[in-house]
Amino acid sequence: MNDPGKRRRKCLGGAVLLLGLFAGVVSAGTTPQPGDPAALLALADSIKTSDHDGFTNLLKQLNQTTAGLSNEQQWYLRYLNAWETGYVGDIEKAKPELRDVIDGAPDIDFRMRATATLINLLGIEHRYQEAFGLLDQAMDNLPNITHKDARFQVLAESSQLLIQAGQYDLASTYADQIIADYPQGRNGCIGKFLKVHAEFLRGTTPVDEAQSQNAIDTCDKVGEGIPADSIRRDMASFAMQQGKINDAIALLVNRYPHVVSYQYLDLTSEYDALLAQAYWKTNDIRRAEKYALDTADIAVKSNFTQPLSVAYQLLFQIEQQKGDMRDALAYHEKYMEVDKSHLDDTREKALAYQIVRQQVEAKKIQLETLNKQNQILQLQQALDLKQVETSRLYIALLLTILASIAFWLYRLKRSQLRFMRLARRDGLTGIFNRQHFVDEAEQSLRYAAKSLRGACLILIDMDHFKQINDTHGHIVGDHVLKQAVATCQRYLHSCDVFGRLGGEEFGILLPECTPSKALDRAEEIRQAINATPDGDSVPLVISASFGIASTEHHSYDLRRLLVAADDALYRAKRHGRNRVVMNIGDSVPAAHGSSQDRKDSTDDGGQCTDPAA
């Protein structure tokens, strides 16, 4: 975690392709005169990715001479400093620095470049709704941007983010605007790459090979290998869809050494995944397995869910063909988990885009409503005796229009609320999903820390859940999960935070709760879950294991609480399941369960005691 190089490599994966390739305002070969801050700033901007060490040295030099910079040059330097902070992976520090430039820079071009960079960082953090909100504001300001490079950065980020949200037509339109500004050069290369990539993902028409080759030639001419080989990746994928497997293999193998040399792990994992699929289709099992394992090795470390999903699915099929059903089942479980995570992330992007579009439309309708109201007032003031009847009819018409607008505004608001609920809730159980549980739990812990009140975290994992799925099917498994959630909710209080962390694992944060009280409540829930369901077509005896961690022993940091509670949960599983274990630091005593004694502790109560409705 302390290696800046590792942080940078993580930061430049997938969502930040264009940030890493964005060309500066002067050529990297320009040699500024000593003491010329404008030239030094322009040079630093142009080499920030191609010669990052040189870029950081120029920043140090410029930061030591800020007194000699003009106001505009100081804002330029502040933007470059913020960009560098985000580039090395310190996103939390970079965001307020970029917002300072957005809010304070007098030059709209600097404000828009900072906005585009911030959109990029929000995408890395999966804060898609904020990213799309900023994107909408940036596009409103696009006609006012005078600097072509700033305009390019906004359009490029817009096209890239829209591709991720599945809005390929709009992304292609923005890419066309980039190409119109930059027919050739580095920026033109990126514009053509975005255009080809959006058209490929849209999939409604065959890939235009001439257009793709033109984009590759443009990128090769300026030495931009990553976007050029990204286009070749799309061409190979399309060839495989057309059944031209050998053509795809030849293209991928020819470019593979170049792709590896970039050390751009996202693209490398995608090449590995495509080669694994291609060799599988040609029955070359040895090579298919080799490239699938290479894909998994890279994708697991860098959290690239799409190629990892492909790799696990292929490894499942390979092990199944070998007859090794144990390994096949293990890979299939991994595939299901990763594929769900990938689909959830894709769905989250699409939902975020739709929510922002709904908000924009609602604002437009509100403005139209105000305009109509103003027209009514103006008409009322302009009435005279001869025009009363005619004007009243017109007012009635406008009122009818207003009523229609209000009706559509109401429907838009309902749709917006529905999208927001979908983004926060688990689709099966209706409780908080993992991301929203983390947000709510962190907020509750911050309040507890300020008021010096204790809190406890309970992790719950259903016992033998995989056996239930395998024996009785996923429908019964889903019913068991929903029944377990309903059982937990009967024992929760109004201020408790309850969410599904993934699969059959759940989390409950109990604010203003002592360790002793948490043990009691966890035991109540455990006994309730362990009861046999009544009235089910397939009667089952279900149980769950519980791990507890408290702020009294592990501080108010949610990550530490999760690690401690997970360790206690592991011990509960290891000692026979269907029990409650609390982690108190050096030792982890079992609190409840079969053949285990409860550890006594003092309960000084809590203010949140009434079960939630």
ChimeraX attribute file (.defattr): number of C-alpha atoms within 10 A of each C-alpha:
attribute: neighborCount
match mode: 1-to-1
recipient: residues
	/A:1	6
	/A:2	6
	/A:3	8
	/A:4	13
	/A:5	13
	/A:6	12
	/A:7	16
	/A:8	17
	/A:9	17
	/A:10	21
	/A:11	25
	/A:12	21
	/A:13	18
	/A:14	16
	/A:15	21
	/A:16	21
	/A:17	19
	/A:18	21
	/A:19	20
	/A:20	15
	/A:21	18
	/A:22	21
	/A:23	23
	/A:24	19
	/A:25	17
	/A:26	15
	/A:27	13
	/A:28	17
	/A:29	9
	/A:30	12
	/A:31	10
	/A:32	14
	/A:33	10
	/A:34	8
	/A:35	11
	/A:36	11
	/A:37	21
	/A:38	16
	/A:39	16
	/A:40	21
	/A:41	22
	/A:42	19
	/A:43	23
	/A:44	26
	/A:45	25
	/A:46	21
	/A:47	23
	/A:48	25
	/A:49	19
	/A:50	14
	/A:51	12
	/A:52	13
	/A:53	12
	/A:54	14
	/A:55	22
	/A:56	17
	/A:57	12
	/A:58	19
	/A:59	21
	/A:60	11
	/A:61	13
	/A:62	21
	/A:63	15
	/A:64	10
	/A:65	11
	/A:66	14
	/A:67	10
	/A:68	13
	/A:69	17
	/A:70	12
	/A:71	13
	/A:72	14
	/A:73	16
	/A:74	19
	/A:75	20
	/A:76	22
	/A:77	22
	/A:78	21
	/A:79	26
	/A:80	22
	/A:81	19
	/A:82	24
	/A:83	24
	/A:84	20
	/A:85	19
	/A:86	24
	/A:87	26
	/A:88	19
	/A:89	20
	/A:90	17
	/A:91	20
	/A:92	12
	/A:93	12
	/A:94	22
	/A:95	21
	/A:96	13
	/A:97	20
	/A:98	27
	/A:99	17
	/A:100	16
	/A:101	23
	/A:102	21
	/A:103	11
	/A:104	13
	/A:105	21
	/A:106	13
	/A:107	15
	/A:108	19
	/A:109	22
	/A:110	24
	/A:111	24
	/A:112	26
	/A:113	23
	/A:114	29
	/A:115	27
	/A:116	26
	/A:117	25
	/A:118	28
	/A:119	27
	/A:120	26
	/A:121	26
	/A:122	19
	/A:123	21
	/A:124	19
	/A:125	14
	/A:126	16
	/A:127	15
	/A:128	24
	/A:129	21
	/A:130	16
	/A:131	26
	/A:132	25
	/A:133	18
	/A:134	18
	/A:135	25
	/A:136	15
	/A:137	13
	/A:138	22
	/A:139	16
	/A:140	10
	/A:141	14
	/A:142	18
	/A:143	9
	/A:144	11
	/A:145	20
	/A:146	12
	/A:147	13
	/A:148	14
	/A:149	20
	/A:150	23
	/A:151	24
	/A:152	28
	/A:153	23
	/A:154	28
	/A:155	25
	/A:156	25
	/A:157	25
	/A:158	24
	/A:159	27
	/A:160	26
	/A:161	25
	/A:162	23
	/A:163	22
	/A:164	19
	/A:165	22
	/A:166	18
	/A:167	18
	/A:168	24
	/A:169	16
	/A:170	15
	/A:171	26
	/A:172	24
	/A:173	15
	/A:174	24
	/A:175	26
	/A:176	20
	/A:177	16
	/A:178	28
	/A:179	21
	/A:180	12
	/A:181	15
	/A:182	19
	/A:183	16
	/A:184	19
	/A:185	18
	/A:186	22
	/A:187	26
	/A:188	23
	/A:189	28
	/A:190	30
	/A:191	31
	/A:192	30
	/A:193	27
	/A:194	30
	/A:195	27
	/A:196	25
	/A:197	24
	/A:198	25
	/A:199	20
	/A:200	21
	/A:201	17
	/A:202	17
	/A:203	11
	/A:204	8
	/A:205	9
	/A:206	11
	/A:207	19
	/A:208	12
	/A:209	11
	/A:210	9
	/A:211	14
	/A:212	22
	/A:213	16
	/A:214	14
	/A:215	25
	/A:216	22
	/A:217	16
	/A:218	23
	/A:219	26
	/A:220	18
	/A:221	14
	/A:222	14
	/A:223	14
	/A:224	18
	/A:225	17
	/A:226	20
	/A:227	26
	/A:228	22
	/A:229	23
	/A:230	21
	/A:231	23
	/A:232	20
	/A:233	21
	/A:234	20
	/A:235	24
	/A:236	25
	/A:237	23
	/A:238	19
	/A:239	18
	/A:240	19
	/A:241	11
	/A:242	11
	/A:243	13
	/A:244	14
	/A:245	20
	/A:246	16
	/A:247	14
	/A:248	25
	/A:249	20
	/A:250	13
	/A:251	16
	/A:252	23
	/A:253	14
	/A:254	11
	/A:255	15
	/A:256	16
	/A:257	11
	/A:258	14
	/A:259	21
	/A:260	14
	/A:261	9
	/A:262	12
	/A:263	11
	/A:264	17
	/A:265	22
	/A:266	22
	/A:267	21
	/A:268	23
	/A:269	27
	/A:270	22
	/A:271	28
	/A:272	25
	/A:273	27
	/A:274	26
	/A:275	28
	/A:276	28
	/A:277	26
	/A:278	25
	/A:279	20
	/A:280	19
	/A:281	15
	/A:282	11
	/A:283	11
	/A:284	13
	/A:285	16
	/A:286	13
	/A:287	16
	/A:288	26
	/A:289	22
	/A:290	15
	/A:291	23
	/A:292	28
	/A:293	20
	/A:294	18
	/A:295	29
	/A:296	24
	/A:297	14
	/A:298	19
	/A:299	23
	/A:300	13
	/A:301	10
	/A:302	17
	/A:303	15
	/A:304	21
	/A:305	21
	/A:306	17
	/A:307	28
	/A:308	29
	/A:309	25
	/A:310	21
	/A:311	32
	/A:312	27
	/A:313	22
	/A:314	25
	/A:315	26
	/A:316	23
	/A:317	19
	/A:318	21
	/A:319	19
	/A:320	17
	/A:321	12
	/A:322	12
	/A:323	11
	/A:324	12
	/A:325	14
	/A:326	12
	/A:327	16
	/A:328	22
	/A:329	15
	/A:330	14
	/A:331	23
	/A:332	21
	/A:333	16
	/A:334	18
	/A:335	22
	/A:336	14
	/A:337	16
	/A:338	23
	/A:339	20
	/A:340	16
	/A:341	16
	/A:342	18
	/A:343	13
	/A:344	13
	/A:345	17
	/A:346	14
	/A:347	16
	/A:348	20
	/A:349	25
	/A:350	19
	/A:351	20
	/A:352	22
	/A:353	23
	/A:354	19
	/A:355	23
	/A:356	21
	/A:357	16
	/A:358	19
	/A:359	16
	/A:360	15
	/A:361	15
	/A:362	20
	/A:363	13
	/A:364	13
	/A:365	18
	/A:366	15
	/A:367	12
	/A:368	14
	/A:369	19
	/A:370	13
	/A:371	12
	/A:372	17
	/A:373	16
	/A:374	12
	/A:375	14
	/A:376	19
	/A:377	12
	/A:378	11
	/A:379	15
	/A:380	14
	/A:381	9
	/A:382	11
	/A:383	14
	/A:384	11
	/A:385	6
	/A:386	8
	/A:387	10
	/A:388	13
	/A:389	12
	/A:390	10
	/A:391	17
	/A:392	15
	/A:393	11
	/A:394	14
	/A:395	19
	/A:396	12
	/A:397	12
	/A:398	17
	/A:399	15
	/A:400	12
	/A:401	14
	/A:402	18
	/A:403	13
	/A:404	12
	/A:405	17
	/A:406	15
	/A:407	12
	/A:408	14
	/A:409	20
	/A:410	13
	/A:411	13
	/A:412	18
	/A:413	16
	/A:414	12
	/A:415	15
	/A:416	20
	/A:417	14
	/A:418	12
	/A:419	16
	/A:420	15
	/A:421	14
	/A:422	17
	/A:423	23
	/A:424	17
	/A:425	19
	/A:426	18
	/A:427	12
	/A:428	12
	/A:429	18
	/A:430	15
	/A:431	21
	/A:432	24
	/A:433	22
	/A:434	18
	/A:435	16
	/A:436	20
	/A:437	23
	/A:438	20
	/A:439	11
	/A:440	17
	/A:441	24
	/A:442	17
	/A:443	13
	/A:444	20
	/A:445	25
	/A:446	15
	/A:447	14
	/A:448	17
	/A:449	16
	/A:450	8
	/A:451	10
	/A:452	13
	/A:453	17
	/A:454	21
	/A:455	24
	/A:456	28
	/A:457	27
	/A:458	28
	/A:459	27
	/A:460	25
	/A:461	25
	/A:462	21
	/A:463	18
	/A:464	13
	/A:465	18
	/A:466	16
	/A:467	11
	/A:468	17
	/A:469	15
	/A:470	11
	/A:471	11
	/A:472	13
	/A:473	12
	/A:474	13
	/A:475	9
	/A:476	19
	/A:477	19
	/A:478	16
	/A:479	14
	/A:480	22
	/A:481	20
	/A:482	16
	/A:483	15
	/A:484	24
	/A:485	19
	/A:486	14
	/A:487	15
	/A:488	20
	/A:489	18
	/A:490	13
	/A:491	17
	/A:492	22
	/A:493	17
	/A:494	12
	/A:495	17
	/A:496	21
	/A:497	21
	/A:498	26
	/A:499	26
	/A:500	26
	/A:501	21
	/A:502	15
	/A:503	13
	/A:504	19
	/A:505	17
	/A:506	25
	/A:507	26
	/A:508	22
	/A:509	30
	/A:510	28
	/A:511	26
	/A:512	23
	/A:513	26
	/A:514	22
	/A:515	28
	/A:516	19
	/A:517	19
	/A:518	23
	/A:519	26
	/A:520	16
	/A:521	17
	/A:522	26
	/A:523	20
	/A:524	14
	/A:525	21
	/A:526	25
	/A:527	15
	/A:528	18
	/A:529	23
	/A:530	15
	/A:531	12
	/A:532	13
	/A:533	17
	/A:534	9
	/A:535	7
	/A:536	10
	/A:537	8
	/A:538	9
	/A:539	11
	/A:540	16
	/A:541	10
	/A:542	20
	/A:543	21
	/A:544	25
	/A:545	26
	/A:546	35
	/A:547	31
	/A:548	31
	/A:549	32
	/A:550	29
	/A:551	25
	/A:552	15
	/A:553	16
	/A:554	20
	/A:555	16
	/A:556	23
	/A:557	14
	/A:558	20
	/A:559	13
	/A:560	15
	/A:561	24
	/A:562	20
	/A:563	14
	/A:564	25
	/A:565	28
	/A:566	23
	/A:567	20
	/A:568	28
	/A:569	28
	/A:570	17
	/A:571	23
	/A:572	27
	/A:573	20
	/A:574	10
	/A:575	16
	/A:576	13
	/A:577	21
	/A:578	23
	/A:579	26
	/A:580	32
	/A:581	32
	/A:582	33
	/A:583	26
	/A:584	19
	/A:585	13
	/A:586	7
	/A:587	9
	/A:588	19
	/A:589	19
	/A:590	24
	/A:591	24
	/A:592	24
	/A:593	21
	/A:594	12
	/A:595	9
	/A:596	14
	/A:597	11
	/A:598	16
	/A:599	14
	/A:600	10
	/A:601	11
	/A:602	9
	/A:603	13
	/A:604	11
	/A:605	13
	/A:606	15
	/A:607	9
	/A:608	16
	/A:609	14
	/A:610	11
	/A:611	13
	/A:612	13
	/A:613	9
